[in-house]
Amino acid sequence: MTDLQKLTEKTREAMLQAKQFASELGNQEIRPAHLLKALLEQEGGLVPSLFKRMQADVRIILNETDALLEREPKVSGNVSDPFPGRDFSTVLNAAKDKANEMKDDYISVEHLLLALEQVRSDVSALLARHGIDNAKILAALKAVRGNQRVTNENPEASFEALEKYGRDLTQAARNGKLDPVIGRDDEIRRTIQILARRTKNNPVLIGEPGVGKTAIVEGLAVRVVRGDVPETLRDTALLRIANPEASLSDLALLSTPPVTKSCLSHRLKKIVQLAAALK
């Protein structure tokens, strides 16, 4: 069995919830499907965010997971102490291996998801039907956590900072969520020229609200995705701070009292560090 001291809080939470699901459904064994259900329904969990980035429908996959659990052998009444099934134990061991491969100090929920996809079971077959494989999971994960490692029991707090305070405009462009930009070619071209410099490469767009500053940046994001930029700017991630989809309470965390200048500076530096980790 996996060392419980080396699990993140969300991993422990998911494992306990998987056991609870098995008990409630009258299943004697804890199976991979119980774990997937726990990960998909986890409040504030990373896995639903990864599925969204992979453009996978969490609701449909959750329904199919429930259908798998309906076929599991049942005993009458709640099972007080379900035991880990062989496939479940194999998944946990595979997750430990994934954490080691990624040089992470703790087993996190993303390692569980990678293991669920890798270990052959009804769950891995379900994920395969939806086009989810290790390569896609790792790509989605890199967009969320960059090159950061899991070095504590609550890594999601930092992984989700960019998700909470920023919007990945290049990802939005890939998903076709940005409107076409018309009549801003000169400004976009000039912005690209400045960004491509070796020094003094920080363009500043100045203007009254509504004149089209955001449109210029979104047009740049579209060009990055199309590859219509110099080699040095290809594969660049453009992040907008703050995220218009973030709640007011989330954004207030950046500047509400008792935030001093140094504290606000620290928070902004953290966001810059997270953005740099996406390289």
C-alpha positions in Angstrom: 0.0 0.0 0.0 1.2 3.6 -0.7 2.8 5.6 2.0 0.1 7.9 3.3 2.7 10.4 4.5 3.5 11.1 0.8 0.0 11.9 -0.4 -1.3 15.4 -1.1 -4.4 16.5 0.8 -6.5 16.2 -2.4 -5.2 12.7 -3.0 -6.0 11.6 0.5 -9.4 13.2 0.2 -10.1 11.4 -3.2 -9.0 8.0 -1.8 -11.3 8.4 1.3 -14.1 9.4 -1.0 -13.6 6.4 -3.2 -13.8 4.2 -0.2 -17.0 6.0 0.9 -18.5 5.5 -2.6 -17.8 1.8 -2.4 -19.4 1.5 1.0 -22.5 3.4 0.0 -22.9 1.3 -3.2 -22.5 -1.9 -1.3 -19.3 -2.8 -3.1 -16.8 -4.9 -1.1 -13.8 -3.8 -3.3 -12.6 -0.3 -4.0 -12.2 -0.1 -7.7 -10.6 2.3 -10.2 -14.1 3.6 -11.1 -14.7 4.6 -7.5 -11.5 6.7 -7.6 -12.3 8.3 -11.0 -15.8 9.3 -9.7 -14.1 10.8 -6.6 -11.7 12.8 -8.7 -14.4 14.1 -11.1 -16.6 15.2 -8.2 -13.9 16.6 -6.0 -14.7 20.2 -5.0 -11.8 22.5 -6.0 -10.0 19.5 -7.5 -7.5 19.7 -10.4 -8.9 16.8 -12.5 -12.1 18.6 -13.7 -9.9 21.5 -14.8 -7.6 19.1 -16.7 -10.6 17.5 -18.4 -11.9 20.9 -19.4 -8.5 21.7 -21.0 -8.7 18.4 -22.9 -12.2 19.4 -24.0 -13.6 16.3 -22.4 -17.2 16.4 -21.1 -17.0 15.7 -17.4 -20.8 15.2 -17.1 -20.8 12.4 -19.8 -17.7 10.7 -18.4 -19.2 10.8 -14.9 -22.4 9.3 -16.1 -20.4 6.5 -17.8 -18.4 6.0 -14.6 -21.7 5.6 -12.6 -22.8 3.0 -15.2 -19.6 1.1 -14.6 -20.2 1.1 -10.8 -23.8 -0.1 -11.3 -22.3 -3.3 -12.7 -20.0 -3.9 -9.7 -21.0 -6.9 -7.4 -23.0 -5.7 -4.4 -23.8 -7.0 -1.0 -26.9 -6.0 0.9 -26.6 -2.9 3.0 -23.6 -0.6 3.4 -20.2 -2.2 3.5 -18.5 -0.8 6.6 -14.9 -1.4 5.4 -14.4 -2.0 1.7 -10.9 -3.2 0.8 -8.7 -2.0 -2.1 -9.2 -4.3 -5.1 -6.2 -5.5 -7.1 -6.7 -2.9 -9.9 -7.1 -0.1 -7.4 -3.8 -1.1 -5.7 -2.1 -1.3 -9.0 -3.3 2.2 -9.9 -1.9 3.5 -6.6 1.5 1.9 -7.2 1.5 3.3 -10.8 0.7 6.7 -9.4 3.7 6.5 -7.1 5.9 5.6 -10.1 4.5 8.6 -12.0 5.3 10.9 -9.1 8.9 9.5 -9.1 9.2 10.0 -12.9 8.1 13.6 -12.6 10.4 14.1 -9.6 7.5 15.1 -7.4 7.8 14.7 -3.6 4.1 13.8 -3.1 1.6 11.7 -5.0 -0.9 14.2 -6.3 -4.3 13.8 -8.1 -2.7 14.2 -11.5 -0.5 11.2 -10.8 -3.7 9.2 -10.0 -5.3 10.3 -13.3 -2.2 9.3 -15.3 -2.2 5.9 -13.5 -5.9 5.4 -14.2 -5.3 5.9 -17.9 -2.2 3.7 -17.9 -3.4 0.7 -15.9 -5.7 -1.6 -18.0 -9.2 -1.6 -16.6 -12.7 -0.6 -17.4 -11.8 2.9 -16.5 -8.8 3.1 -18.9 -11.0 1.8 -21.6 -13.6 4.5 -20.8 -10.9 7.2 -20.9 -9.6 5.8 -24.2 -13.1 6.1 -25.8 -13.0 9.8 -25.0 -9.6 10.2 -26.5 -7.8 10.8 -23.2 -4.3 9.5 -23.0 -1.1 10.2 -21.0 0.2 12.6 -23.6 -3.0 14.7 -23.5 -3.1 14.7 -19.7 0.5 15.8 -19.5 -0.1 18.6 -22.0 -3.1 19.9 -20.1 -1.1 19.5 -16.9 1.8 21.6 -18.2 -0.6 24.4 -19.1 -1.7 24.4 -15.4 1.4 23.8 -13.5 4.2 24.5 -15.9 7.5 23.2 -14.7 6.6 23.3 -11.0 7.1 20.3 -8.9 4.8 18.9 -6.2 6.8 19.7 -3.1 4.1 20.1 -0.5 0.7 18.6 0.5 -1.3 21.4 -1.1 0.2 22.2 -4.6 -3.2 23.1 -6.2 -3.1 26.5 -4.4 -0.2 27.6 -6.6 -1.1 25.5 -9.7 -4.4 27.3 -10.0 -3.2 30.8 -9.4 -2.9 31.6 -13.1 -6.3 29.9 -13.7 -7.8 32.1 -11.0 -6.2 35.4 -11.8 -5.4 35.1 -15.5 -6.7 33.8 -18.8 -4.6 31.9 -21.3 -5.3 33.8 -24.5 -3.3 31.4 -26.6 -5.4 28.5 -25.4 -8.5 30.5 -26.0 -7.3 31.1 -29.6 -6.7 27.4 -30.1 -10.2 26.7 -29.0 -11.6 29.3 -31.4 -12.9 31.5 -28.5 -11.4 34.8 -29.7 -13.2 37.0 -32.1 -11.4 38.0 -35.4 -9.4 41.2 -35.1 -9.9 43.7 -38.0 -7.9 46.8 -38.8 -5.2 46.3 -36.2 -2.5 44.8 -38.3 0.0 47.7 -37.9 -0.3 47.7 -34.1 0.0 43.9 -33.9 3.0 43.9 -36.2 4.7 46.7 -34.2 4.0 44.8 -30.9 5.6 41.7 -32.4 8.7 43.7 -33.5 9.1 45.0 -29.9 8.6 41.5 -28.4 11.2 40.0 -30.8 13.9 42.4 -29.7 16.8 41.0 -27.6 16.6 44.0 -25.2 13.9 46.6 -24.4 11.3 44.1 -25.4 8.4 45.2 -23.2 5.6 46.8 -25.3 3.1 49.1 -23.5 -0.3 49.6 -25.1 -1.7 53.0 -23.9 -5.2 54.3 -24.7 -8.7 55.1 -23.3 -11.0 52.3 -22.5 -12.7 50.8 -25.6 -10.1 51.9 -28.2 -9.0 48.3 -28.8 -6.0 47.5 -26.6 -7.3 44.1 -25.7 -8.1 43.4 -29.4 -4.4 43.9 -30.3 -3.3 41.4 -27.7 -5.9 38.9 -28.7 -4.9 39.3 -32.4 -1.3 38.6 -31.3 -2.5 35.4 -29.5 -4.2 34.3 -32.8 -1.0 34.9 -34.7 1.1 32.9 -32.2 -1.3 29.9 -32.5 -1.1 30.2 -36.3 2.7 30.4 -36.2 2.6 33.8 -37.9 5.3 35.2 -35.6 9.1 35.1 -35.5 10.7 31.8 -34.3 11.5 33.3 -30.9 7.8 33.9 -30.2 6.5 30.6 -31.3 5.0 28.3 -28.5 4.6 31.5 -26.4 1.8 31.6 -23.9 0.0 34.9 -23.6 -1.7 35.4 -20.2 -4.2 38.1 -19.4 -4.2 39.3 -15.8 -6.9 39.6 -14.3 -9.3 37.0 -15.6 -12.7 38.4 -16.5 -14.2 35.0 -15.5 -12.7 35.2 -12.0 -15.0 36.2 -9.2 -14.7 39.6 -7.5 -13.7 37.9 -4.3 -10.9 36.0 -6.1 -9.6 39.2 -7.7 -9.9 41.0 -4.4 -7.3 38.7 -3.0 -4.7 40.6 -5.0 -5.3 43.9 -3.3 -7.7 43.8 -0.4 -6.6 44.9 3.1 -4.5 44.1 5.0 -2.4 44.0 1.9 0.7 46.3 2.1 2.7 47.3 -1.0 5.3 44.6 -0.3 2.5 42.0 0.2 0.9 43.0 -3.1 4.3 42.9 -4.8 4.9 39.4 -3.4 1.6 38.2 -4.9 2.3 39.7 -8.3 5.8 38.2 -8.2 4.3 34.8 -7.5 2.1 35.2 -10.6 5.1 36.1 -12.7 7.0 33.1 -11.4 4.1 30.8 -12.3 3.9 32.3 -15.8 7.7 31.8 -16.2 7.2 28.2 -15.2 5.1 27.6 -18.3 8.2 27.9 -20.5 
